[in-house]
Amino acid sequence: LASAEQQAAAASDLCARHEAATAILRDGAETDAWREYEGRLWRTPGTLVKIAVVPADVADALEQVERVTASHAVDYRVGGRAALGVLFLHLSGDLDRQAAVVATLRRDATARGGSAVLVAAESALKARIDPWGDVGDGLQMMRAVKARFDPNGTLSPGRGPGGL
């Protein structure tokens, strides 16, 4: 518990140096905040994209999200774990524009050594853009692992990268 308090204080100090407001929530207020966060990103209609980059690139990735969504007139909300380099992007609006946003952000994330995966989307959007994107030369290894641990193909058949 003491280390969590120290980390919270360090994060608050860092934010204060950059003139960002912070609040440390506890008990019911913390629980309510997490429920609200999950509801806004995970439980509302629209597209959910998981963007993963190295933590040092999170600020640049967020700026790219802002630029790309604005240029395509797509509404968005973002959350995630900056210290882990994981962002969850909720998109709403025209599906063709969303597809363009995802494609652009995926190219940017891949160029940074990361990824952008569709976690949830309407089937019409999934028909336009592969949920996983290019998996590179790892597909052969993924197939071997899938064959070893799911020889009958019963676990989410066809829903993984490359149709696994």
DSSP file (Angstrom, degrees, kcal/mol; ACC not computed):
  #  RESIDUE AA STRUCTURE BP1 BP2  ACC     N-H-->O    O-->H-N    N-H-->O    O-->H-N    TCO  KAPPA ALPHA  PHI   PSI    X-CA   Y-CA   Z-CA
    1    1 A L     >        0   0    0      0, 0.0     4,-2.1     0, 0.0     5,-0.2   0.000 360.0 360.0 360.0 -38.0    0.0    0.0    0.0
    2    2 A A  H  >  +     0   0    0      1,-0.2     4,-2.2     2,-0.2     5,-0.1   0.888 360.0  51.4 -63.6 -38.4    2.9    2.4    0.8
    3    3 A S  H  > S+     0   0    0      2,-0.2     4,-2.5     1,-0.2    -1,-0.2   0.882 108.2  52.0 -68.0 -36.0    4.4    1.9   -2.7
    4    4 A A  H  > S+     0   0    0      2,-0.2     4,-2.5     1,-0.2    -1,-0.2   0.908 109.8  49.5 -63.8 -40.8    1.0    2.6   -4.3
    5    5 A E  H  X S+     0   0    0     -4,-2.1     4,-2.3     2,-0.2    -2,-0.2   0.905 111.3  49.3 -62.9 -41.6    0.8    5.9   -2.3
    6    6 A Q  H  X S+     0   0    0     -4,-2.2     4,-2.4     2,-0.2    -2,-0.2   0.907 111.8  48.3 -64.9 -42.1    4.4    6.8   -3.4
    7    7 A Q  H  X S+     0   0    0     -4,-2.5     4,-2.6     2,-0.2    -2,-0.2   0.904 111.4  50.2 -65.1 -41.0    3.5    6.1   -7.0
    8    8 A A  H  X S+     0   0    0     -4,-2.5     4,-2.4     2,-0.2    -2,-0.2   0.909 111.7  48.2 -63.4 -42.0    0.3    8.2   -6.8
    9    9 A A  H  X S+     0   0    0     -4,-2.3     4,-2.4     2,-0.2    -2,-0.2   0.910 111.9  49.3 -65.0 -41.9    2.3   11.0   -5.3
   10   10 A A  H  X S+     0   0    0     -4,-2.4     4,-2.3     2,-0.2    -2,-0.2   0.909 112.1  48.1 -64.2 -41.8    5.0   10.8   -7.9
   11   11 A A  H  X S+     0   0    0     -4,-2.6     4,-2.5     2,-0.2    -2,-0.2   0.910 111.7  50.0 -64.8 -41.7    2.4   10.8  -10.7
   12   12 A S  H  X S+     0   0    0     -4,-2.4     4,-2.5     2,-0.2    -2,-0.2   0.900 110.6  49.9 -63.2 -41.2    0.6   13.8   -9.2
   13   13 A D  H  X S+     0   0    0     -4,-2.4     4,-2.0     2,-0.2    -2,-0.2   0.916 110.5  49.8 -62.8 -43.5    3.9   15.7   -8.9
   14   14 A L  H  X S+     0   0    0     -4,-2.3     4,-0.8     1,-0.2    -2,-0.2   0.925 112.5  47.1 -61.4 -45.4    4.7   14.9  -12.5
   15   15 A C  H ><>S+     0   0    0     -4,-2.5     5,-2.9     1,-0.2     3,-0.9   0.910 109.4  53.9 -63.0 -42.0    1.2   16.1  -13.6
   16   16 A A  H ><5S+     0   0    0     -4,-2.5     3,-1.7     1,-0.3    -1,-0.2   0.874 102.5  57.5 -61.8 -37.4    1.5   19.3  -11.5
   17   17 A R  H 3<5S+     0   0    0     -4,-2.0    -1,-0.3     1,-0.3    -2,-0.2   0.766 110.7  44.5 -64.1 -23.3    4.8   20.2  -13.2
   18   18 A H  T <<5S-     0   0    0     -3,-0.9    -1,-0.3    -4,-0.8    -2,-0.2   0.129 120.2-110.8-106.5  18.5    2.9   20.1  -16.5
   19   19 A E  T < 5 +     0   0    0     -3,-1.7     2,-0.4     1,-0.2    -3,-0.2   0.801  69.9 143.7  58.4  34.7    0.0   22.0  -15.1
   20   20 A A      < -     0   0    0     -5,-2.9    -1,-0.2    -8,-0.1     2,-0.2  -0.879  49.2-123.9-104.1 135.9   -2.4   19.1  -15.3
   21   21 A A        -     0   0    0     -2,-0.4     2,-0.3    -3,-0.1    -5,-0.0  -0.488  31.4-174.7 -76.5 146.1   -5.0   18.6  -12.6
   22   22 A T        -     0   0    0     -2,-0.2     2,-0.3     2,-0.0   -10,-0.0  -0.931  14.2-169.6-136.2 161.4   -5.0   15.3  -10.6
   23   23 A A        -     0   0    0     -2,-0.3     2,-0.7     2,-0.0    -2,-0.0  -0.949  17.5-141.9-150.1 132.6   -7.2   13.7   -8.0
   24   24 A I        -     0   0    0     -2,-0.3     2,-0.3   -15,-0.0     6,-0.1  -0.871  24.9-156.7 -97.0 117.2   -6.4   10.6   -6.0
   25   25 A L        -     0   0    0     -2,-0.7     2,-0.3     4,-0.1    -2,-0.0  -0.698  11.5-174.7 -98.5 146.0   -9.6    8.6   -5.6
   26   26 A R    >>  -     0   0    0     -2,-0.3     3,-1.2     4,-0.0     4,-0.8  -0.939  45.4 -18.7-135.8 157.8  -10.3    6.1   -2.9
   27   27 A D  H 3> S+     0   0    0     -2,-0.3     4,-2.2     1,-0.3     3,-0.4  -0.148 127.0   1.5  53.5-129.7  -13.0    3.6   -1.9
   28   28 A G  H 3> S+     0   0    0      1,-0.2     4,-2.8     2,-0.2    -1,-0.3   0.838 132.2  56.2 -61.6 -36.7  -16.4    4.2   -3.5
   29   29 A A  H <> S+     0   0    0     -3,-1.2     4,-2.0     2,-0.2    -1,-0.2   0.890 109.0  47.5 -64.2 -38.3  -15.3    7.2   -5.5
   30   30 A E  H  X S+     0   0    0     -4,-0.8     4,-2.3    -3,-0.4    -2,-0.2   0.933 112.4  48.9 -66.9 -45.8  -12.5    5.1   -7.1
   31   31 A T  H  X S+     0   0    0     -4,-2.2     4,-2.1     1,-0.2    -2,-0.2   0.920 112.0  48.9 -59.3 -45.3  -15.0    2.2   -7.9
   32   32 A D  H  X S+     0   0    0     -4,-2.8     4,-2.4     1,-0.2    -1,-0.2   0.893 109.5  52.4 -62.7 -40.3  -17.4    4.7   -9.4
   33   33 A A  H  X S+     0   0    0     -4,-2.0     4,-2.4     1,-0.2    -1,-0.2   0.909 109.9  48.1 -63.7 -42.4  -14.7    6.3  -11.6
   34   34 A W  H  X S+     0   0    0     -4,-2.3     4,-2.6     2,-0.2    -1,-0.2   0.891 111.4  50.5 -66.5 -38.4  -13.6    2.9  -12.9
   35   35 A R  H  X S+     0   0    0     -4,-2.1     4,-2.3     2,-0.2    -2,-0.2   0.917 111.8  47.5 -64.1 -42.6  -17.2    1.9  -13.7
   36   36 A E  H  X S+     0   0    0     -4,-2.4     4,-2.3     2,-0.2    -2,-0.2   0.921 112.1  50.1 -63.7 -44.0  -17.8    5.2  -15.5
   37   37 A Y  H  X S+     0   0    0     -4,-2.4     4,-1.9     1,-0.2     5,-0.3   0.944 112.5  46.4 -58.4 -50.8  -14.5    4.7  -17.5
   38   38 A E  H  X>S+     0   0    0     -4,-2.6     4,-2.9     1,-0.2     5,-0.9   0.887 111.7  52.4 -61.8 -39.2  -15.4    1.2  -18.5
   39   39 A G  H  X5S+     0   0    0     -4,-2.3     4,-0.9     3,-0.2    -1,-0.2   0.907 108.7  49.1 -64.1 -42.3  -18.9    2.2  -19.5
   40   40 A R  H  <5S+     0   0    0     -4,-2.3    -1,-0.2    -5,-0.1    -2,-0.2   0.864 125.6  26.7 -67.6 -35.7  -17.7    5.1  -21.7
   41   41 A L  H  <5S+     0   0    0     -4,-1.9     3,-0.2    -5,-0.2    -2,-0.2   0.883 132.9  27.1 -93.0 -43.4  -15.2    2.9  -23.6
   42   42 A W  H  <5S+     0   0    0     -4,-2.9    -3,-0.2    -5,-0.3    -2,-0.1   0.712 118.7  46.6 -99.3 -23.2  -16.4   -0.6  -23.4
   43   43 A R  S  <<S+     0   0    0     -5,-0.9    -1,-0.2    -4,-0.9    -4,-0.1   0.073  90.8  86.1-115.6  26.1  -20.2   -0.5  -23.1
   44   44 A T  S    S-     0   0    0     -3,-0.2    -4,-0.0    -4,-0.1     0, 0.0  -0.941  84.3 -96.8-122.9 148.3  -21.3    2.0  -25.7
   45   45 A P  S    S+     0   0    0      0, 0.0     2,-0.3     0, 0.0    -2,-0.1  -0.275  80.1  66.4 -60.9 146.6  -22.0    1.3  -29.4
   46   46 A G  S    S-     0   0    0     46,-0.1     2,-0.4     2,-0.0    46,-0.2  -0.911  86.4 -44.6 139.3-164.5  -19.2    2.1  -31.7
   47   47 A T  E     -A   91   0A   0     44,-2.4    44,-2.8    -2,-0.3     2,-0.5  -0.842  40.8-159.6-106.3 137.0  -15.7    0.8  -32.6
   48   48 A L  E     -AB  90 120A   0     72,-3.1    71,-3.0    -2,-0.4    72,-1.6  -0.978   9.4-174.1-120.8 124.4  -13.0    0.0  -30.1
   49   49 A V  E     -AB  89 118A   0     40,-2.7    40,-3.1    -2,-0.5     2,-0.7  -0.956  15.2-148.5-118.9 131.1   -9.4   -0.1  -31.1
   50   50 A K  E     -AB  88 117A   0     67,-2.9    67,-2.4    -2,-0.4     2,-0.5  -0.896  16.5-168.4 -99.1 117.9   -6.5   -1.2  -28.9
   51   51 A I  E     -AB  87 116A   0     36,-3.0    36,-3.0    -2,-0.7     2,-0.5  -0.920   1.9-170.2-107.5 127.2   -3.3    0.7  -29.8
   52   52 A A  E     +AB  86 115A   0     63,-2.6    63,-2.1    -2,-0.5     2,-0.3  -0.976  17.9 148.8-121.5 125.7   -0.1   -0.6  -28.3
   53   53 A V        -     0   0    0     32,-2.8    60,-0.1    -2,-0.5     5,-0.1  -0.885  57.0 -75.7-139.6 169.9    3.2    1.4  -28.5
   54   54 A V    >   -     0   0    0     58,-0.4     3,-2.7    -2,-0.3     4,-0.3  -0.492  50.6-113.2 -67.4 144.5    6.2    1.7  -26.3
   55   55 A P  G >  S+     0   0    0      0, 0.0     3,-1.5     0, 0.0     4,-0.4   0.805 115.3  62.5 -51.7 -33.6    5.3    3.9  -23.3
   56   56 A A  G 3  S+     0   0    0      1,-0.3     4,-0.3     2,-0.1     3,-0.2   0.707 103.3  51.4 -65.9 -17.9    7.7    6.7  -24.5
   57   57 A D  G <> S+     0   0    0     -3,-2.7     4,-2.6     1,-0.1    -1,-0.3   0.374  79.5  97.6 -99.0   3.3    5.6    7.0  -27.6
   58   58 A V  H <> S+     0   0    0     -3,-1.5     4,-2.7    -4,-0.3     5,-0.2   0.920  82.5  50.5 -61.1 -45.2    2.2    7.4  -25.9
   59   59 A A  H  > S+     0   0    0     -4,-0.4     4,-2.1     1,-0.2    -1,-0.2   0.924 113.3  45.8 -60.3 -44.1    2.1   11.2  -26.1
   60   60 A D  H  > S+     0   0    0     -4,-0.3     4,-2.2     2,-0.2    -1,-0.2   0.895 111.8  52.1 -64.8 -39.5    3.0   11.1  -29.8
   61   61 A A  H  X S+     0   0    0     -4,-2.6     4,-2.3     1,-0.2    -2,-0.2   0.899 109.1  50.1 -63.9 -39.9    0.3    8.4  -30.4
   62   62 A L  H  X S+     0   0    0     -4,-2.7     4,-2.2     2,-0.2    -1,-0.2   0.900 109.6  50.6 -65.0 -40.2   -2.3   10.6  -28.6
   63   63 A E  H  X S+     0   0    0     -4,-2.1     4,-2.4     1,-0.2    -2,-0.2   0.893 110.0  50.8 -63.1 -38.8   -1.4   13.6  -30.8
   64   64 A Q  H  X S+     0   0    0     -4,-2.2     4,-2.9     2,-0.2     5,-0.3   0.900 107.5  53.0 -65.4 -41.1   -1.7   11.4  -33.9
   65   65 A V  H  X S+     0   0    0     -4,-2.3     4,-2.5     1,-0.2     5,-0.3   0.934 110.3  48.4 -57.5 -46.7   -5.2   10.2  -32.7
   66   66 A E  H  X S+     0   0    0     -4,-2.2     4,-1.8     1,-0.2    -2,-0.2   0.928 114.9  44.3 -60.5 -47.2   -6.2   13.8  -32.3
   67   67 A R  H  X S+     0   0    0     -4,-2.4     4,-2.5     2,-0.2    -2,-0.2   0.937 116.3  44.9 -64.1 -47.6   -4.9   14.8  -35.7
   68   68 A V  H  X S+     0   0    0     -4,-2.9     4,-1.4     2,-0.2    -2,-0.2   0.910 114.3  46.8 -69.8 -43.0   -6.3   11.8  -37.6
   69   69 A T  H  <>S+     0   0    0     -4,-2.5     5,-2.5    -5,-0.3     4,-0.4   0.898 114.2  49.1 -66.0 -38.2   -9.8   11.8  -36.0
   70   70 A A  H ><5S+     0   0    0     -4,-1.8     3,-1.0    -5,-0.3    -2,-0.2   0.923 109.4  51.1 -65.5 -43.4  -10.1   15.6  -36.6
   71   71 A S  H 3<5S+     0   0    0     -4,-2.5    -1,-0.2     1,-0.3    -2,-0.2   0.768 117.3  39.9 -67.7 -23.9   -9.0   15.3  -40.2
   72   72 A H  T 3<5S-     0   0    0     -4,-1.4    -1,-0.3    -5,-0.2    -2,-0.2   0.339 108.5-122.9-104.0   5.2  -11.6   12.6  -40.9
   73   73 A A  T < 5 +     0   0    0     -3,-1.0     2,-0.4    -4,-0.4    21,-0.3   0.922  59.0 150.0  52.8  50.1  -14.4   14.2  -38.7
   74   74 A V      < -     0   0    0     -5,-2.5    -1,-0.2    -6,-0.1     2,-0.2  -0.950  44.4-129.6-113.9 130.9  -14.7   11.1  -36.5
   75   75 A D  E     +C   92   0A   0     17,-1.4    17,-1.9    -2,-0.4     2,-0.3  -0.511  35.6 176.1 -75.8 147.0  -15.7   11.4  -32.8
   76   76 A Y  E     -C   91   0A   0     15,-0.2     2,-0.3    -2,-0.2    15,-0.2  -0.984  27.7-163.8-149.4 160.0  -13.5    9.6  -30.3
   77   77 A R  E     -C   90   0A   0     13,-1.7    13,-3.0    -2,-0.3     2,-0.4  -0.968  19.5-162.0-135.2 148.3  -12.8    8.9  -26.7
   78   78 A V  E     +C   89   0A   0     -2,-0.3     2,-0.3    11,-0.2    11,-0.2  -0.986  19.3 149.3-136.9 145.8   -9.6    7.5  -25.4
   79   79 A G  E     +C   88   0A   0      9,-2.0     9,-3.4    -2,-0.4     2,-0.3  -0.855  16.6 114.0-151.5-175.4   -8.4    5.8  -22.3
   80   80 A G  E     -C   87   0A   0      7,-0.3     2,-0.5    -2,-0.3     7,-0.2  -0.973  67.4 -53.2 145.4-157.0   -5.8    3.2  -21.4
   81   81 A R  E >>> -C   86   0A   0      5,-2.7     5,-2.0    -2,-0.3     3,-1.5  -0.851  38.5-174.4-127.5  91.8   -2.7    2.6  -19.5
   82   82 A A  G >45S+     0   0    0     -2,-0.5     3,-0.8     1,-0.3   -24,-0.2   0.859  84.5  58.4 -57.9 -38.7    0.0    5.1  -20.5
   83   83 A A  G 345S+     0   0    0      1,-0.3    -1,-0.3     2,-0.1   -27,-0.1   0.735 111.6  42.4 -66.4 -20.4    2.7    3.5  -18.4
   84   84 A L  G <45S-     0   0    0     -3,-1.5    -1,-0.3     2,-0.2    -2,-0.2   0.513 112.7-118.0 -99.1  -8.3    2.1    0.3  -20.3
   85   85 A G  T <<5S+     0   0    0     -4,-0.9   -32,-2.8    -3,-0.8     2,-0.5   0.755  70.2 133.8  77.6  24.3    1.8    1.9  -23.7
   86   86 A V  E   < +AC  52  81A   0     -5,-2.0    -5,-2.7   -34,-0.2     2,-0.4  -0.936  29.8 179.7-115.7 125.7   -1.8    0.7  -24.2
   87   87 A L  E     -AC  51  80A   0    -36,-3.0   -36,-3.0    -2,-0.5     2,-0.6  -0.959  16.6-152.8-121.3 140.6   -4.5    3.0  -25.4
   88   88 A F  E     -AC  50  79A   0     -9,-3.4    -9,-2.0    -2,-0.4     2,-0.5  -0.970  15.8-164.5-112.8 120.1   -8.2    2.1  -26.0
   89   89 A L  E     -AC  49  78A   0    -40,-3.1   -40,-2.7    -2,-0.6     2,-0.6  -0.916   5.5-160.5-111.6 119.9   -9.8    4.3  -28.7
   90   90 A H  E     -AC  48  77A   0    -13,-3.0   -13,-1.7    -2,-0.5     2,-0.3  -0.891  15.0-170.9-100.9 122.8  -13.6    4.4  -29.0
   91   91 A L  E     +AC  47  76A   0    -44,-2.8   -44,-2.4    -2,-0.6     2,-0.3  -0.844   8.9 177.7-113.8 148.4  -14.7    5.7  -32.4
   92   92 A S  E     + C   0  75A   0    -17,-1.9   -17,-1.4    -2,-0.3     2,-0.3  -0.989  37.9  53.7-145.1 154.5  -18.1    6.7  -33.6
   93   93 A G  S    S+     0   0    0     -2,-0.3   -19,-0.1   -19,-0.2     5,-0.1  -0.846  89.6  11.1 124.2-162.5  -19.5    8.1  -36.9
   94   94 A D     >  -     0   0    0     -2,-0.3     4,-2.3   -21,-0.3     5,-0.1  -0.248  60.7-140.4 -55.6 130.3  -19.3    7.2  -40.5
   95   95 A L  H  > S+     0   0    0      1,-0.2     4,-2.6     2,-0.2     5,-0.2   0.847 100.2  54.3 -67.1 -35.5  -17.8    3.7  -41.0
   96   96 A D  H  > S+     0   0    0      2,-0.2     4,-1.8     1,-0.2    -1,-0.2   0.909 111.5  46.0 -63.8 -39.9  -15.8    4.6  -44.1
   97   97 A R  H  > S+     0   0    0      2,-0.2     4,-2.3     1,-0.2    -2,-0.2   0.893 111.1  52.2 -68.7 -39.5  -14.1    7.4  -42.1
   98   98 A Q  H  X S+     0   0    0     -4,-2.3     4,-2.9     1,-0.2     5,-0.2   0.923 107.5  52.6 -61.0 -42.7  -13.6    5.1  -39.2
   99   99 A A  H  X S+     0   0    0     -4,-2.6     4,-2.5     1,-0.2    -1,-0.2   0.903 109.5  49.2 -59.4 -41.4  -11.9    2.6  -41.5
  100  100 A A  H  X S+     0   0    0     -4,-1.8     4,-2.3     2,-0.2    -1,-0.2   0.898 111.1  49.8 -64.9 -40.4   -9.6    5.4  -42.7
  101  101 A V  H  X S+     0   0    0     -4,-2.3     4,-2.9     2,-0.2     5,-0.3   0.945 112.2  47.1 -62.6 -48.5   -8.8    6.4  -39.1
  102  102 A V  H  X S+     0   0    0     -4,-2.9     4,-2.7     1,-0.2     5,-0.2   0.923 112.0  50.6 -61.2 -44.4   -8.0    2.8  -38.1
  103  103 A A  H  X S+     0   0    0     -4,-2.5     4,-2.2    -5,-0.2    -1,-0.2   0.917 113.5  45.1 -60.5 -43.7   -5.8    2.3  -41.2
  104  104 A T  H  X S+     0   0    0     -4,-2.3     4,-2.2     2,-0.2    -2,-0.2   0.934 115.3  46.0 -66.9 -46.0   -3.8    5.5  -40.6
  105  105 A L  H  X S+     0   0    0     -4,-2.9     4,-2.8     1,-0.2    -2,-0.2   0.858 111.3  53.8 -66.2 -34.0   -3.4    4.8  -36.8
  106  106 A R  H  X S+     0   0    0     -4,-2.7     4,-2.8    -5,-0.3     5,-0.2   0.928 108.6  48.5 -65.3 -44.4   -2.4    1.2  -37.6
  107  107 A R  H  X S+     0   0    0     -4,-2.2     4,-2.3    -5,-0.2    -2,-0.2   0.925 113.8  47.4 -60.0 -43.5    0.3    2.3  -40.0
  108  108 A D  H  X S+     0   0    0     -4,-2.2     4,-1.1     2,-0.2    -2,-0.2   0.926 113.4  46.9 -64.0 -45.6    1.6    4.8  -37.4
  109  109 A A  H  <>S+     0   0    0     -4,-2.8     5,-3.4     1,-0.2     3,-0.4   0.915 112.5  50.1 -63.7 -42.7    1.6    2.3  -34.6
  110  110 A T  H ><5S+     0   0    0     -4,-2.8     3,-1.8     1,-0.2    -1,-0.2   0.899 106.4  55.1 -62.9 -40.7    3.3   -0.3  -36.8
  111  111 A A  H 3<5S+     0   0    0     -4,-2.3    -1,-0.2     1,-0.3    -2,-0.2   0.789 107.7  51.0 -62.6 -26.2    6.0    2.2  -37.7
  112  112 A R  T 3<5S-     0   0    0     -4,-1.1   -58,-0.4    -3,-0.4    -1,-0.3   0.386 127.1-101.5 -89.1   2.8    6.6    2.7  -34.0
  113  113 A G  T < 5S+     0   0    0     -3,-1.8    -3,-0.2     1,-0.2    -2,-0.1   0.649  91.8 101.1  85.6  16.2    7.0   -1.1  -33.5
  114  114 A G      < -     0   0    0     -5,-3.4     2,-0.3    -6,-0.2   -61,-0.2  -0.162  60.7-123.5-113.5-153.8    3.4   -1.4  -32.1
  115  115 A S  E     -B   52   0A   0    -63,-2.1   -63,-2.6    -2,-0.1     2,-0.3  -0.966   4.8-149.7-152.8 164.1    0.0   -2.4  -33.2
  116  116 A A  E     -B   51   0A   0     -2,-0.3     2,-0.4    16,-0.3   -65,-0.2  -0.921  24.5-177.6-141.2 114.4   -3.6   -1.3  -33.6
  117  117 A V  E     -B   50   0A   0    -67,-2.4   -67,-2.9    -2,-0.3     2,-0.7  -0.924  29.9-122.1-119.6 135.5   -6.2   -4.1  -33.3
  118  118 A L  E     +B   49   0A   0     13,-2.7   -69,-0.2    -2,-0.4     3,-0.2  -0.671  29.7 176.6 -73.5 116.2  -10.0   -3.8  -33.7
  119  119 A V  E    S+     0   0A   0    -71,-3.0     2,-0.3    -2,-0.7    -1,-0.2   0.851  71.4   2.8 -86.5 -41.5  -11.4   -5.1  -30.4
  120  120 A A  E    S+B   48   0A   0    -72,-1.6   -72,-3.1    11,-0.0    -1,-0.4  -0.990  75.0 143.3-148.1 137.5  -15.0   -4.4  -31.3
  121  121 A A        -     0   0    0     -2,-0.3   -74,-0.1   -74,-0.2    -3,-0.0  -0.973  51.9 -83.9-166.0 157.4  -16.7   -3.1  -34.4
  122  122 A E    >>  -     0   0    0     -2,-0.3     4,-2.2     1,-0.1     3,-0.8  -0.351  44.0-115.7 -62.2 149.2  -19.7   -3.5  -36.6
  123  123 A S  H 3> S+     0   0    0      1,-0.3     4,-1.8     2,-0.2     5,-0.1   0.841 115.8  61.2 -58.5 -33.0  -19.5   -6.4  -39.0
  124  124 A A  H 3> S+     0   0    0      1,-0.2     4,-0.6     2,-0.2    -1,-0.3   0.863 106.9  44.7 -62.4 -35.3  -19.6   -3.9  -41.9
  125  125 A L  H X> S+     0   0    0     -3,-0.8     4,-1.9     2,-0.2     3,-0.9   0.899 109.9  54.0 -74.8 -41.2  -16.4   -2.2  -40.6
  126  126 A K  H 3< S+     0   0    0     -4,-2.2    -2,-0.2     1,-0.3    -1,-0.2   0.805 104.0  57.4 -62.4 -27.5  -14.7   -5.6  -40.1
  127  127 A A  H 3< S+     0   0    0     -4,-1.8    -1,-0.3    -5,-0.2    -2,-0.2   0.775 110.4  44.4 -71.1 -25.3  -15.5   -6.4  -43.7
  128  128 A R  H << S+     0   0    0     -3,-0.9     2,-0.4    -4,-0.6    -2,-0.2   0.777 123.3  26.5 -87.8 -29.8  -13.6   -3.2  -44.7
  129  129 A I  S  < S-     0   0    0     -4,-1.9    -1,-0.2     4,-0.0   -11,-0.0  -0.996  83.7-112.5-142.3 132.0  -10.6   -3.6  -42.5
  130  130 A D        -     0   0    0     -2,-0.4   -12,-0.2     1,-0.2    -3,-0.1  -0.421  24.1-138.0 -62.7 127.2   -8.9   -6.7  -41.0
  131  131 A P  S    S+     0   0    0      0, 0.0   -13,-2.7     0, 0.0    -1,-0.2   0.836 100.5  35.8 -56.8 -33.2   -9.4   -6.6  -37.3
  132  132 A W  S    S-     0   0    0    -15,-0.2   -16,-0.3     1,-0.2     2,-0.1   0.751  94.4-152.9 -93.9 -26.0   -5.8   -7.8  -36.7
  133  133 A G        -     0   0    0    -18,-0.1     2,-0.4     2,-0.0    29,-0.3  -0.317  54.9 -17.5  76.5-170.6   -3.9   -6.1  -39.5
  134  134 A D        -     0   0    0      1,-0.1     0, 0.0    -4,-0.1     0, 0.0  -0.538  54.2-168.6 -71.3 123.1   -0.7   -7.5  -40.9
  135  135 A V    >   -     0   0    0     -2,-0.4     3,-1.3     1,-0.3    -1,-0.1   0.393  27.3-151.7 -94.3   3.3    0.8  -10.1  -38.5
  136  136 A G  G >   -     0   0    0      1,-0.2     3,-0.9     2,-0.1    -1,-0.3  -0.245  57.0 -24.2  66.1-148.5    4.0  -10.2  -40.4
  137  137 A D  G 3  S+     0   0    0      1,-0.2     3,-0.4     2,-0.1     4,-0.4   0.355 118.8  85.9 -84.0   8.0    6.1  -13.3  -40.3
  138  138 A G  G <>  +     0   0    0     -3,-1.3     4,-2.5     1,-0.2    -1,-0.2   0.556  63.4  87.4 -82.8  -7.6    4.7  -14.5  -37.0
  139  139 A L  H <> S+     0   0    0     -3,-0.9     4,-2.6     1,-0.2    -1,-0.2   0.880  84.8  53.3 -63.1 -38.8    1.7  -16.2  -38.7
  140  140 A Q  H  > S+     0   0    0     -3,-0.4     4,-1.9     1,-0.2    -1,-0.2   0.914 111.7  45.9 -62.2 -42.1    3.5  -19.5  -39.2
  141  141 A M  H  > S+     0   0    0     -4,-0.4     4,-2.5     2,-0.2    -2,-0.2   0.908 111.1  52.9 -66.8 -41.5    4.5  -19.6  -35.5
  142  142 A M  H  X S+     0   0    0     -4,-2.5     4,-2.6     1,-0.2    -2,-0.2   0.903 108.5  50.5 -60.3 -41.1    0.9  -18.7  -34.5
  143  143 A R  H  X S+     0   0    0     -4,-2.6     4,-2.6     2,-0.2    -1,-0.2   0.907 109.9  50.2 -62.7 -41.2   -0.5  -21.6  -36.6
  144  144 A A  H  X S+     0   0    0     -4,-1.9     4,-1.9     2,-0.2    -2,-0.2   0.912 112.2  46.4 -64.7 -42.6    2.0  -24.0  -35.0
  145  145 A V  H  X S+     0   0    0     -4,-2.5     4,-2.6     2,-0.2     5,-0.3   0.922 113.0  49.9 -64.9 -44.0    1.0  -22.9  -31.4
  146  146 A K  H  X S+     0   0    0     -4,-2.6     4,-2.4     1,-0.2     7,-0.2   0.919 111.1  49.2 -60.8 -44.2   -2.7  -23.1  -32.3
  147  147 A A  H  < S+     0   0    0     -4,-2.6    -1,-0.2     1,-0.2    -2,-0.2   0.867 113.1  48.0 -63.7 -36.2   -2.3  -26.6  -33.7
  148  148 A R  H  < S+     0   0    0     -4,-1.9    -2,-0.2    -5,-0.2    -1,-0.2   0.924 124.0  28.2 -71.1 -45.0   -0.4  -27.7  -30.6
  149  149 A F  H  < S+     0   0    0     -4,-2.6    -2,-0.2     1,-0.2    -3,-0.2   0.593 134.4  30.0 -97.9 -11.7   -2.8  -26.3  -28.0
  150  150 A D    ><  +     0   0    0     -4,-2.4     3,-1.8    -5,-0.3    -1,-0.2  -0.460  66.1 162.7-142.0  64.7   -6.1  -26.5  -30.1
  151  151 A P  T 3  S+     0   0    0      0, 0.0    -1,-0.1     0, 0.0    -4,-0.1   0.760  78.1  48.8 -62.5 -25.0   -5.6  -29.4  -32.4
  152  152 A N  T 3  S-     0   0    0     -3,-0.1    -5,-0.1     0, 0.0    -2,-0.0   0.464 106.8-124.8 -93.1  -1.2   -9.3  -29.7  -33.2
  153  153 A G    <   +     0   0    0     -3,-1.8    -6,-0.1    -7,-0.2    -3,-0.0   0.869  65.9 136.1  64.1  38.3   -9.7  -26.0  -33.8
  154  154 A T        +     0   0    0      2,-0.1     2,-0.9     1,-0.1    -1,-0.1   0.684  41.8  87.0 -91.4 -18.8  -12.5  -25.6  -31.2
  155  155 A L  S    S-     0   0    0      1,-0.2     3,-0.2    -5,-0.1     4,-0.2  -0.738 118.6 -39.4 -90.3 108.0  -11.3  -22.3  -29.6
  156  156 A S  S >  S-     0   0    0     -2,-0.9     3,-1.9     1,-0.2     4,-0.4   0.894  78.4-148.0  46.0  56.9  -12.6  -19.3  -31.5
  157  157 A P  T 3  S+     0   0    0      0, 0.0    -1,-0.2     0, 0.0     7,-0.1  -0.304  73.2   0.6 -60.3 130.0  -12.2  -20.8  -35.0
  158  158 A G  T 3  S+     0   0    0      5,-0.3     6,-0.2    -3,-0.2     5,-0.1   0.413 106.4  98.6  78.6  -1.6  -11.4  -18.2  -37.6
  159  159 A R    <   +     0   0    0     -3,-1.9     3,-0.1     5,-0.2     5,-0.1   0.541  64.6  81.2 -97.4  -6.4  -11.4  -15.3  -35.2
  160  160 A G  S >  S-     0   0    0     -4,-0.4     3,-1.7     1,-0.2     4,-0.2  -0.254  97.4 -56.3 -91.3-178.2   -7.7  -15.0  -34.6
  161  161 A P  G >  S+     0   0    0      0, 0.0     3,-1.5     0, 0.0    -1,-0.2  -0.259 125.1  10.3 -56.6 139.8   -5.0  -13.3  -36.7
  162  162 A G  G 3  S-     0   0    0    -29,-0.3    -3,-0.1     1,-0.3    -2,-0.1   0.716 134.8 -63.3  64.0  20.5   -4.7  -14.6  -40.2
  163  163 A G  G <         0   0    0     -3,-1.7    -5,-0.3    -5,-0.1    -1,-0.3   0.624 360.0 360.0  80.3  13.0   -8.0  -16.5  -39.8
  164  164 A L    <         0   0    0     -3,-1.5    -5,-0.2    -6,-0.2    -2,-0.1   0.525 360.0 360.0 -59.6 360.0   -6.7  -18.8  -37.1
